[in-house]
């Protein structure tokens, strides 16, 4: 999946595949021009900073001729006081299996060549670049809303002891 390009389906973002079927066959690692010609649009997703006591949520998407821009809203809410959350790998796998999403996640991990990182990890920090990439990709791949992803993540917070 290529999260730099997408399209809206029923108001939800669908990210572009990493290869495109063309009349001449499959094009691996397509260029921007190829994605645009195939009907995909460039994704602009810049998360705004917030004031203390507020958080940002996705409120929708603005669509132009060749771009999709993520629109955020700032809402009152608790910002993490102790820093980024840490998720238990074991709890995540169990929650993803319960949500019938584990096979998709496992496939994505294997396709990206991240299996060694997954095996080596004890837990996942939400500010880790690999975790951020994985979460964004998997939400698109599994067609999950932010709310669905958060419902899974909130059950998987690692607690020492």
N, C-alpha and C positions, 0 to 999 in steps of 0.2 A: 504494500500500500504506500502511496505517495501522499503525504499530508500537506504538500505544497499546492496541490490542485484538488478541486472537489466540485460538487454540484449539490443543489438542494433537492431533496426528495421529501415531500410532505413537510416542509419546514425544517428538516434535519439535514445535517451535513453528511454527505457520502464522499469519502476520499477516493481519489483516483487509484487505479491499480499500478503496479510497478512496471507492467508491460501493457502494450496496446495491440489489439487485433486490428490490422489494417487490411486493405485489399491485397497487399503484397505479402501478407504473413504477419507474424508477431514481431513487434518492434520492442526490443529490450532497452531500458533506460531512455525512454523517449525524451525529446527536447521540449522546451516550453511551447514552441510553435506546434509540435505534434499534439500535445495535450489540448491546446487551444483549438486546433483544427478538429479534434475529436469531440469538441463540445464541453470539455472540462474548463473550469475557471480557476484563476490564481487565487489562493486563500490568503487573506490578510488577517492575522490573529495577534493583536497586540493587547496584552492584558494590562489595564491601567493600575497605577499604584493607588492605595487607599489611605485614608486617615485612620488613626487608631480607633478601634471600636466598630469598624466597618469591614465589609468583605465585598468582593465582586462576584457576580453571577452572570452567566450568559443569558441575555434577554432575547436574542434573535440574530438574524443575519441580514445585511444589506447586500443586494445583488445588483451589479452593474453589468455592462455588456461582457466584460472579460474578468471581473473579480467578484469574490464573495468576501465581505468584511464582517468579522464577528463583532457584535454589538454587546457591550457589557453594561450592567447596571450596578451601582454601588448601593448596598443595603446595610442597614444596621445589623450588627452581629458580632459575635465574639471572634476576634482574631486569635490564632494560636498563641497562648501566653508563653508556653515553654519551648517554642520553636516548632520546626516541622514535625509532623506526625511520623511515627515509625510503625510499619505494618508487619505483622507476623506472616512469614511465608506460608507456614502451615495453615493458619486461619484463612489466608487469601485463597489457597488452593481449595480448601473445604467450601468456602463461600462461593467461589466460581463454579465448582461442581454442582452445588445446590442450585445456582442460577442457570445451570446448563450452558456455561460459557467457557469452561476449562479447556475443552478441545480446541476452541478457537484461539485461546491465549497460548496454549502449548504449541499449536501450529505456527503462530506468529513468532514465538521465541525461537523455534527451530529454523524458520525461514530466514530470520535475520542473523542467524549464527550466534545467538546470545545464550545458547544452552549452557556453556561453561560458566558464564556469569550467574545464570540462574542457579546452577548447582552449588556454586561457591557461596552465594549469598545466604546469610542467616536471616536477615530481615531487609525490608525495603524502606528507605527514607523518601518522603514525598518530594523533597527538593533535589534528589539525585537526578542528573540529566538522563540516565538510562530509564529510570522509573517514569520521568515526565514524558519521554518519547513513547515508552510502552503504553502508558495510560491513554495518551492522545490517540495513538494508533489503534489500540484495542477498542476504545469507545467507538471509533469509526468502523472498524472491522466487524465488531459484534453489534453495530447499530444501537449502541447504548446512549441514553441521554445522560447529562451530567448528574441528574437526580438518581438514576439507576446505578451509575458508577459509585456515587457517594453512599448509597444505601449498602452496597457491598463493602466499600472501604471502611465505613464507620463500624462495621462488625469485626474488623480485622486489626484493630490497633494493638500494638505490642505493649504488654505491661510486664515489667520485671517482677520477679518474685515467685 
